Amino acid sequence: MEWFYRIPGVDELDSAESFFEFFCVPYASPALRSCCLRVLRDFHQRLRDHVPLRNLLEEDPRAPWLLARRLLAESYQHCTAEHKQ
């Protein structure tokens, strides 16, 4: 996950909402409030699972941010869909 912490500004994020705003991922406040811990836990696991992609990230300076954005959006979709059931 070292690649994730190298994204400029990521170390200043201090809430679930700040992650979504930083990575420009749309979210519904009520939905996020009800499952923010699950979303962040899922996001963390997805970040850890994508360590093998690190070599690909070094080619494009925005690639780590884009990957993290995609993983956060996937975590949100997964957890909010699970929460609705």
C-alpha positions in Angstrom: 0.0 0.0 0.0 3.0 2.2 0.0 2.0 3.6 -3.4 -1.3 4.8 -1.9 0.4 6.9 0.7 2.6 8.6 -1.9 -0.4 10.3 -3.5 0.0 14.0 -2.6 -2.6 15.1 -0.1 -3.8 11.6 0.9 -2.2 11.9 4.4 -4.4 14.8 5.2 -7.7 12.9 4.8 -9.4 12.5 8.1 -13.0 11.4 7.4 -14.9 9.2 5.1 -16.3 12.3 3.4 -12.9 13.7 2.9 -11.8 10.6 1.0 -14.8 10.9 -1.3 -14.3 14.6 -1.9 -10.5 14.1 -2.5 -11.1 11.3 -5.1 -14.1 13.1 -6.6 -16.3 10.1 -6.0 -20.0 10.9 -5.8 -21.8 9.7 -2.7 -25.1 10.2 -0.8 -24.4 11.5 2.7 -27.1 9.4 4.5 -25.9 6.2 2.8 -22.2 6.9 3.6 -23.0 7.7 7.2 -24.8 4.4 7.7 -21.9 2.3 6.3 -18.8 4.5 6.3 -16.7 2.0 8.4 -17.7 -0.9 6.1 -16.8 1.2 3.0 -13.4 2.3 4.4 -12.6 -1.3 5.5 -13.5 -2.6 2.1 -11.5 0.2 0.4 -8.5 -0.7 2.6 -8.7 -4.3 1.6 -9.0 -3.4 -2.1 -5.9 -1.2 -1.8 -4.0 -4.1 -0.3 -5.2 -6.5 -2.9 -4.0 -4.3 -5.7 -0.3 -4.1 -4.6 0.7 -6.2 -7.7 -0.4 -3.3 -9.9 2.4 -1.1 -8.4 4.7 -1.6 -11.4 2.0 -0.3 -13.8 1.4 2.7 -11.6 4.9 4.1 -12.1 4.3 4.8 -15.8 1.6 7.5 -15.3 1.9 10.0 -12.4 -2.0 10.1 -12.1 -2.4 6.3 -12.1 -2.3 5.8 -8.3 -5.0 8.5 -7.8 -7.1 7.0 -10.6 -6.8 3.5 -9.2 -7.6 4.6 -5.6 -10.6 6.6 -7.0 -11.9 3.5 -8.8 -11.4 1.3 -5.7 -13.1 3.7 -3.4 -16.1 3.9 -5.8 -16.2 0.1 -6.0 -16.2 -0.1 -2.2 -19.0 2.4 -1.9 -21.1 0.6 -4.5 -20.5 -2.8 -2.9 -21.3 -1.7 0.7 -24.3 0.5 -0.1 -25.8 -2.3 -2.3 -25.2 -4.7 0.5 -26.7 -2.3 3.0 -29.9 -2.0 1.0 -30.5 -5.8 1.1 
